[in-house]
């Protein structure tokens, strides 16, 4: 009888250790992925393994990683578009200023055309800023 009891206790210890090790390994895997994500590694996926709760947690982390990756891609595209949209009017303004500084103001028609262009480009920049302010408020 005591042999059965000892074997039962040993089996319980072995089973508990096996389950604890598996859960601990899964928790460490999720923790490492979250830490990598916090440090900017947008590719840090978690292997979905272990007990059901750990699989659900790993799936949630992976969904978060994918969403953050998508948002980062959208942010980069938005910034690239913004640089392009701001660069065009600023380039035109800079060119008009340089022309005026180098004597274009001596020709009344050219001076008027350049100033009209400057005004148009500043209006364009104002519209861009208004659009950005609208995005900020959303």
Backbone as JSON Lines, residues from 0, in Angstrom:
{"i":0,"aa":"X","n":[0.81,-1.19,0.0],"ca":[0.0,0.0,0.0],"c":[0.86,1.26,0.0]}
{"i":1,"aa":"X","n":[1.89,1.26,0.83],"ca":[2.76,2.43,0.87],"c":[3.55,2.58,-0.43]}
{"i":2,"aa":"X","n":[3.82,1.48,-1.12],"ca":[4.51,1.54,-2.4],"c":[3.63,2.25,-3.42]}
{"i":3,"aa":"X","n":[2.36,1.94,-3.42],"ca":[1.42,2.58,-4.35],"c":[1.32,4.07,-4.04]}
{"i":4,"aa":"X","n":[1.29,4.4,-2.78],"ca":[1.23,5.79,-2.36],"c":[2.49,6.54,-2.81]}
{"i":5,"aa":"X","n":[3.64,5.96,-2.6],"ca":[4.9,6.58,-3.01],"c":[4.94,6.72,-4.53]}
{"i":6,"aa":"X","n":[4.53,5.69,-5.25],"ca":[4.51,5.76,-6.72],"c":[3.53,6.83,-7.2]}
{"i":7,"aa":"X","n":[2.39,6.95,-6.51],"ca":[1.41,7.98,-6.86],"c":[1.95,9.37,-6.64]}
{"i":8,"aa":"X","n":[2.64,9.55,-5.51],"ca":[3.24,10.85,-5.21],"c":[4.34,11.18,-6.23]}
{"i":9,"aa":"X","n":[5.18,10.21,-6.54],"ca":[6.24,10.43,-7.53],"c":[5.66,10.74,-8.91]}
{"i":10,"aa":"X","n":[4.61,10.0,-9.28],"ca":[3.96,10.27,-10.57],"c":[3.37,11.68,-10.58]}
{"i":11,"aa":"X","n":[2.79,12.08,-9.46],"ca":[2.22,13.43,-9.35],"c":[3.3,14.49,-9.47]}
{"i":12,"aa":"X","n":[4.44,14.26,-8.83],"ca":[5.55,15.22,-8.91],"c":[6.07,15.31,-10.33]}
{"i":13,"aa":"X","n":[6.24,14.15,-10.98],"ca":[6.73,14.15,-12.36],"c":[5.75,14.86,-13.28]}
{"i":14,"aa":"X","n":[4.46,14.57,-13.14],"ca":[3.44,15.19,-13.98],"c":[3.38,16.7,-13.73]}
{"i":15,"aa":"X","n":[3.43,17.1,-12.45],"ca":[3.4,18.52,-12.1],"c":[4.62,19.23,-12.7]}
{"i":16,"aa":"X","n":[5.78,18.62,-12.59],"ca":[7.0,19.22,-13.13],"c":[6.92,19.35,-14.64]}
{"i":17,"aa":"X","n":[6.4,18.33,-15.31],"ca":[6.26,18.37,-16.77],"c":[5.32,19.49,-17.18]}
{"i":18,"aa":"X","n":[4.17,19.59,-16.52],"ca":[3.2,20.63,-16.86],"c":[3.75,22.02,-16.53]}
{"i":19,"aa":"X","n":[4.4,22.15,-15.38],"ca":[4.95,23.44,-14.98],"c":[6.04,23.87,-15.96]}
{"i":20,"aa":"X","n":[6.88,22.94,-16.37],"ca":[7.94,23.27,-17.33],"c":[7.34,23.73,-18.66]}
{"i":21,"aa":"X","n":[6.32,23.02,-19.12],"ca":[5.67,23.39,-20.38],"c":[5.03,24.77,-20.31]}
{"i":22,"aa":"X","n":[4.33,25.05,-19.24],"ca":[3.7,26.37,-19.08],"c":[4.77,27.45,-18.94]}
{"i":23,"aa":"X","n":[5.8,27.15,-18.16],"ca":[6.88,28.12,-17.96],"c":[7.57,28.44,-19.29]}
{"i":24,"aa":"X","n":[7.82,27.42,-20.11],"ca":[8.45,27.63,-21.41],"c":[7.56,28.5,-22.29]}
{"i":25,"aa":"X","n":[6.26,28.24,-22.28],"ca":[5.33,29.05,-23.08],"c":[5.3,30.49,-22.6]}
{"i":26,"aa":"X","n":[5.29,30.68,-21.3],"ca":[5.27,32.04,-20.75],"c":[6.55,32.79,-21.13]}
{"i":27,"aa":"X","n":[7.68,32.11,-21.04],"ca":[8.95,32.74,-21.43],"c":[8.96,33.09,-22.92]}
{"i":28,"aa":"X","n":[8.39,32.25,-23.74],"ca":[8.34,32.53,-25.18],"c":[7.51,33.78,-25.46]}
{"i":29,"aa":"X","n":[6.35,33.87,-24.83],"ca":[5.49,35.05,-25.01],"c":[6.19,36.29,-24.46]}
{"i":30,"aa":"X","n":[6.81,36.15,-23.3],"ca":[7.51,37.28,-22.69],"c":[8.64,37.78,-23.58]}
{"i":31,"aa":"X","n":[9.43,36.88,-24.14],"ca":[10.52,37.29,-25.04],"c":[9.97,38.02,-26.26]}
{"i":32,"aa":"X","n":[8.87,37.52,-26.81],"ca":[8.29,38.18,-27.98],"c":[7.77,39.57,-27.64]}
{"i":33,"aa":"X","n":[7.15,39.71,-26.49],"ca":[6.63,41.02,-26.08],"c":[7.8,41.98,-25.84]}
{"i":34,"aa":"X","n":[8.88,41.49,-25.22],"ca":[10.05,42.34,-25.01],"c":[10.67,42.76,-26.34]}
{"i":35,"aa":"X","n":[10.76,41.83,-27.29],"ca":[11.3,42.16,-28.61],"c":[10.41,43.19,-29.3]}
{"i":36,"aa":"X","n":[9.12,43.03,-29.16],"ca":[8.16,43.98,-29.73],"c":[8.35,45.36,-29.1]}
{"i":37,"aa":"X","n":[8.52,45.4,-27.8],"ca":[8.72,46.68,-27.11],"c":[10.0,47.36,-27.55]}
{"i":38,"aa":"X","n":[10.98,46.58,-28.01],"ca":[12.25,47.14,-28.46],"c":[12.24,47.45,-29.95]}
{"i":39,"aa":"X","n":[11.09,47.29,-30.61],"ca":[10.95,47.69,-32.0],"c":[11.04,46.57,-33.02]}
{"i":40,"aa":"X","n":[11.11,45.33,-32.59],"ca":[11.15,44.2,-33.52],"c":[9.71,43.84,-33.89]}
{"i":41,"aa":"X","n":[9.25,44.39,-35.03],"ca":[7.86,44.21,-35.45],"c":[7.6,42.81,-35.99]}
{"i":42,"aa":"X","n":[8.6,41.98,-36.07],"ca":[8.44,40.63,-36.62],"c":[8.42,39.57,-35.51]}
{"i":43,"aa":"X","n":[8.35,39.97,-34.27],"ca":[8.49,39.05,-33.13],"c":[7.2,38.25,-32.92]}
{"i":44,"aa":"X","n":[7.03,37.17,-33.64],"ca":[5.87,36.32,-33.47],"c":[6.14,35.24,-32.42]}
{"i":45,"aa":"X","n":[5.06,34.8,-31.79],"ca":[5.15,33.77,-30.77],"c":[4.65,32.46,-31.35]}
{"i":46,"aa":"X","n":[5.38,31.38,-31.07],"ca":[4.91,30.07,-31.51],"c":[3.72,29.68,-30.65]}
{"i":47,"aa":"X","n":[2.64,29.31,-31.29],"ca":[1.41,28.96,-30.56],"c":[1.49,27.52,-30.11]}
{"i":48,"aa":"X","n":[1.91,27.34,-28.86],"ca":[2.09,26.01,-28.3],"c":[1.69,26.03,-26.83]}
{"i":49,"aa":"X","n":[1.56,24.86,-26.25],"ca":[1.24,24.76,-24.83],"c":[-0.25,24.61,-24.61]}
{"i":50,"aa":"X","n":[-0.65,24.91,-23.39],"ca":[-2.06,24.78,-23.01],"c":[-2.9,25.8,-23.78]}
{"i":51,"aa":"X","n":[-4.2,25.57,-23.78],"ca":[-5.11,26.42,-24.57],"c":[-4.96,27.9,-24.24]}
{"i":52,"aa":"X","n":[-4.85,28.23,-22.96],"ca":[-4.74,29.63,-22.57],"c":[-3.48,30.27,-23.15]}
{"i":53,"aa":"X","n":[-2.39,29.52,-23.18],"ca":[-1.14,30.05,-23.74],"c":[-1.25,30.2,-25.26]}
{"i":54,"aa":"X","n":[-1.97,29.31,-25.89],"ca":[-2.17,29.44,-27.34],"c":[-3.0,30.67,-27.66]}
{"i":55,"aa":"X","n":[-4.03,30.91,-26.84],"ca":[-4.86,32.1,-27.04],"c":[-4.02,33.35,-26.82]}
{"i":56,"aa":"X","n":[-3.19,33.35,-25.77],"ca":[-2.32,34.49,-25.5],"c":[-1.33,34.69,-26.65]}
{"i":57,"aa":"X","n":[-0.72,33.62,-27.13],"ca":[0.23,33.72,-28.24],"c":[-0.47,34.25,-29.49]}
{"i":58,"aa":"X","n":[-1.68,33.78,-29.74],"ca":[-2.44,34.28,-30.9],"c":[-2.72,35.77,-30.75]}
{"i":59,"aa":"X","n":[-3.07,36.21,-29.54],"ca":[-3.34,37.63,-29.3],"c":[-2.08,38.46,-29.53]}
{"i":60,"aa":"X","n":[-0.94,37.98,-29.05],"ca":[0.32,38.7,-29.26],"c":[0.64,38.76,-30.75]}
{"i":61,"aa":"X","n":[0.46,37.65,-31.45],"ca":[0.75,37.63,-32.89],"c":[-0.17,38.58,-33.65]}
{"i":62,"aa":"X","n":[-1.43,38.65,-33.25],"ca":[-2.37,39.59,-33.87],"c":[-1.92,41.01,-33.61]}
{"i":63,"aa":"X","n":[-1.47,41.28,-32.39],"ca":[-0.96,42.61,-32.05],"c":[0.27,42.95,-32.89]}
{"i":64,"aa":"X","n":[1.17,42.01,-33.03],"ca":[2.39,42.23,-33.83],"c":[2.01,42.55,-35.28]}
{"i":65,"aa":"X","n":[1.09,41.77,-35.84],"ca":[0.67,42.01,-37.22],"c":[0.01,43.38,-37.37]}
{"i":66,"aa":"X","n":[-0.8,43.76,-36.4],"ca":[-1.48,45.06,-36.45],"c":[-0.47,46.2,-36.35]}
{"i":67,"aa":"X","n":[0.48,46.06,-35.44],"ca":[1.51,47.09,-35.31],"c":[2.36,47.2,-36.57]}
{"i":68,"aa":"X","n":[2.65,46.05,-37.17],"ca":[3.42,46.05,-38.42],"c":[2.64,46.79,-39.51]}
{"i":69,"aa":"X","n":[1.36,46.53,-39.59],"ca":[0.51,47.19,-40.58],"c":[0.44,48.7,-40.32]}
{"i":70,"aa":"X","n":[0.29,49.07,-39.07],"ca":[0.24,50.5,-38.73],"c":[1.57,51.19,-39.03]}
{"i":71,"aa":"X","n":[2.67,50.52,-38.76],"ca":[3.98,51.1,-39.06],"c":[4.16,51.29,-40.56]}
{"i":72,"aa":"X","n":[3.71,50.32,-41.34],"ca":[3.79,50.43,-42.79],"c":[2.95,51.61,-43.28]}
{"i":73,"aa":"X","n":[1.75,51.76,-42.72],"ca":[0.88,52.88,-43.1],"c":[1.51,54.21,-42.69]}
{"i":74,"aa":"X","n":[2.13,54.25,-41.51],"ca":[2.77,55.48,-41.04],"c":[3.91,55.88,-41.98]}
{"i":75,"aa":"X","n":[4.71,54.91,-42.38],"ca":[5.82,55.21,-43.28],"c":[5.32,55.71,-44.64]}
{"i":76,"aa":"X","n":[4.24,55.11,-45.14],"ca":[3.67,55.53,-46.42],"c":[3.11,56.95,-46.3]}
{"i":77,"aa":"X","n":[2.44,57.23,-45.19],"ca":[1.89,58.56,-44.96],"c":[3.01,59.6,-44.91]}
{"i":78,"aa":"X","n":[4.1,59.27,-44.22],"ca":[5.22,60.21,-44.14],"c":[5.87,60.42,-45.51]}
{"i":79,"aa":"X","n":[6.0,59.36,-46.29],"ca":[6.57,59.5,-47.63],"c":[5.68,60.41,-48.49]}
{"i":80,"aa":"X","n":[4.37,60.21,-48.4],"ca":[3.44,61.06,-49.15],"c":[3.51,62.51,-48.66]}
{"i":81,"aa":"X","n":[3.62,62.67,-47.36],"ca":[3.69,64.01,-46.79],"c":[4.95,64.74,-47.25]}
{"i":82,"aa":"X","n":[6.07,64.05,-47.24],"ca":[7.33,64.65,-47.71],"c":[7.19,65.08,-49.17]}
{"i":83,"aa":"X","n":[6.58,64.22,-49.97],"ca":[6.39,64.55,-51.38],"c":[5.46,65.76,-51.53]}
{"i":84,"aa":"X","n":[4.35,65.74,-50.83],"ca":[3.37,66.83,-50.96],"c":[3.89,68.15,-50.42]}
{"i":85,"aa":"X","n":[4.72,68.12,-49.39],"ca":[5.31,69.35,-48.87],"c":[6.49,69.81,-49.74]}
{"i":86,"aa":"X","n":[7.21,68.86,-50.3],"ca":[8.39,69.19,-51.1],"c":[8.07,69.94,-52.37]}
{"i":87,"aa":"X","n":[6.98,69.59,-53.01],"ca":[6.63,70.26,-54.27],"c":[6.39,71.75,-54.08]}
{"i":88,"aa":"X","n":[5.49,72.17,-53.19],"ca":[5.29,73.62,-53.05],"c":[6.51,74.33,-52.47]}
{"i":89,"aa":"X","n":[7.24,73.67,-51.56],"ca":[8.43,74.32,-51.01],"c":[9.49,74.52,-52.08]}
{"i":90,"aa":"X","n":[9.63,73.56,-52.97],"ca":[10.57,73.72,-54.09],"c":[10.18,74.86,-54.99]}
{"i":91,"aa":"X","n":[8.89,74.98,-55.28],"ca":[8.42,76.08,-56.13],"c":[8.62,77.43,-55.44]}
{"i":92,"aa":"X","n":[8.36,77.48,-54.14],"ca":[8.55,78.73,-53.38],"c":[10.03,79.11,-53.38]}
{"i":93,"aa":"X","n":[10.86,78.14,-53.14],"ca":[12.32,78.4,-53.11],"c":[12.8,78.91,-54.46]}
{"i":94,"aa":"X","n":[12.33,78.29,-55.54],"ca":[12.74,78.73,-56.89],"c":[12.29,80.15,-57.17]}
{"i":95,"aa":"X","n":[11.06,80.48,-56.78],"ca":[10.55,81.83,-57.01],"c":[11.34,82.85,-56.2]}
{"i":96,"aa":"X","n":[11.65,82.53,-54.97],"ca":[12.44,83.44,-54.13],"c":[13.81,83.67,-54.74]}
{"i":97,"aa":"X","n":[14.45,82.58,-55.19],"ca":[15.78,82.71,-55.8],"c":[15.71,83.58,-57.06]}
{"i":98,"aa":"X","n":[14.67,83.38,-57.86],"ca":[14.51,84.2,-59.08],"c":[14.34,85.67,-58.72]}
{"i":99,"aa":"X","n":[13.53,85.94,-57.72],"ca":[13.32,87.34,-57.3],"c":[14.61,87.93,-56.73]}
{"i":100,"aa":"X","n":[15.36,87.15,-55.99],"ca":[16.62,87.64,-55.43],"c":[17.67,87.93,-56.5]}
{"i":101,"aa":"X","n":[17.55,87.22,-57.62],"ca":[18.54,87.38,-58.68],"c":[18.05,88.26,-59.83]}
{"i":102,"aa":"X","n":[17.11,89.14,-59.54],"ca":[16.76,90.15,-60.52],"c":[15.42,90.0,-61.21]}
{"i":103,"aa":"X","n":[14.67,88.99,-60.92],"ca":[13.37,88.83,-61.57],"c":[12.4,89.93,-61.15]}
{"i":104,"aa":"X","n":[12.69,90.59,-60.04],"ca":[11.82,91.68,-59.6],"c":[11.93,92.91,-60.5]}
{"i":105,"aa":"X","n":[12.92,92.94,-61.36],"ca":[13.09,94.06,-62.29],"c":[12.05,94.01,-63.42]}
{"i":106,"aa":"X","n":[11.57,92.83,-63.73],"ca":[10.53,92.65,-64.77],"c":[9.18,92.58,-64.07]}
{"i":107,"aa":"X","n":[8.34,93.63,-64.24],"ca":[7.07,93.68,-63.5],"c":[6.16,92.46,-63.76]}
{"i":108,"aa":"X","n":[6.07,92.01,-65.0],"ca":[5.19,90.87,-65.31],"c":[5.74,89.58,-64.68]}
{"i":109,"aa":"X","n":[7.04,89.37,-64.8],"ca":[7.65,88.19,-64.21],"c":[7.53,88.22,-62.69]}
{"i":110,"aa":"X","n":[7.75,89.39,-62.12],"ca":[7.63,89.56,-60.68],"c":[6.21,89.24,-60.21]}
{"i":111,"aa":"X","n":[5.22,89.75,-60.96],"ca":[3.82,89.48,-60.62],"c":[3.52,87.99,-60.72]}
{"i":112,"aa":"X","n":[4.01,87.34,-61.79],"ca":[3.78,85.9,-61.98],"c":[4.41,85.09,-60.84]}
{"i":113,"aa":"X","n":[5.62,85.48,-60.47],"ca":[6.3,84.76,-59.38],"c":[5.58,84.94,-58.05]}
{"i":114,"aa":"X","n":[5.14,86.17,-57.77],"ca":[4.41,86.42,-56.52],"c":[3.06,85.69,-56.5]}
{"i":115,"aa":"X","n":[2.39,85.64,-57.66],"ca":[1.14,84.89,-57.75],"c":[1.4,83.4,-57.5]}
{"i":116,"aa":"X","n":[2.48,82.9,-58.08],"ca":[2.86,81.51,-57.84],"c":[3.18,81.24,-56.38]}
{"i":117,"aa":"X","n":[3.9,82.19,-55.75],"ca":[4.2,82.06,-54.32],"c":[2.92,82.01,-53.5]}
{"i":118,"aa":"X","n":[1.99,82.88,-53.84],"ca":[0.71,82.91,-53.12],"c":[-0.03,81.58,-53.31]}
{"i":119,"aa":"X","n":[-0.07,81.09,-54.55],"ca":[-0.75,79.81,-54.82],"c":[-0.13,78.66,-54.02]}
{"i":120,"aa":"X","n":[1.2,78.64,-53.97],"ca":[1.88,77.56,-53.25],"c":[1.67,77.65,-51.75]}
{"i":121,"aa":"X","n":[1.62,78.88,-51.21],"ca":[1.35,79.0,-49.77],"c":[-0.08,78.58,-49.46]}
{"i":122,"aa":"X","n":[-1.01,78.86,-50.38],"ca":[-2.39,78.38,-50.2],"c":[-2.41,76.86,-50.22]}
{"i":123,"aa":"X","n":[-1.64,76.28,-51.13],"ca":[-1.56,74.81,-51.2],"c":[-1.0,74.24,-49.89]}
{"i":124,"aa":"X","n":[0.04,74.88,-49.36],"ca":[0.6,74.43,-48.09],"c":[-0.41,74.57,-46.95]}
{"i":125,"aa":"X","n":[-1.18,75.64,-46.97],"ca":[-2.2,75.83,-45.94],"c":[-3.25,74.73,-46.0]}
{"i":126,"aa":"X","n":[-3.65,74.34,-47.22],"ca":[-4.61,73.24,-47.37],"c":[-4.02,71.93,-46.82]}
{"i":127,"aa":"X","n":[-2.74,71.7,-47.1],"ca":[-2.09,70.5,-46.57],"c":[-2.08,70.51,-45.04]}
{"i":128,"aa":"X","n":[-1.77,71.66,-44.47],"ca":[-1.77,71.76,-43.01],"c":[-3.17,71.57,-42.44]}
{"i":129,"aa":"X","n":[-4.16,72.12,-43.12],"ca":[-5.56,71.91,-42.66],"c":[-5.93,70.43,-42.72]}
{"i":130,"aa":"X","n":[-5.52,69.76,-43.79],"ca":[-5.79,68.32,-43.91],"c":[-5.09,67.55,-42.79]}
{"i":131,"aa":"X","n":[-3.85,67.91,-42.51],"ca":[-3.12,67.23,-41.43],"c":[-3.77,67.49,-40.07]}
{"i":132,"aa":"X","n":[-4.22,68.7,-39.86],"ca":[-4.91,69.01,-38.61],"c":[-6.19,68.19,-38.49]}
{"i":133,"aa":"X","n":[-6.88,68.0,-39.61],"ca":[-8.08,67.17,-39.61],"c":[-7.76,65.72,-39.29]}
{"i":134,"aa":"X","n":[-6.65,65.22,-39.8],"ca":[-6.24,63.85,-39.48],"c":[-5.89,63.73,-38.0]}
{"i":135,"aa":"X","n":[-5.26,64.75,-37.47],"ca":[-4.87,64.74,-36.06],"c":[-6.09,64.66,-35.16]}
{"i":136,"aa":"X","n":[-7.17,65.34,-35.54],"ca":[-8.38,65.4,-34.72],"c":[-9.2,64.11,-34.76]}
{"i":137,"aa":"X","n":[-8.94,63.26,-35.75],"ca":[-9.76,62.04,-35.89],"c":[-9.36,60.99,-34.89]}
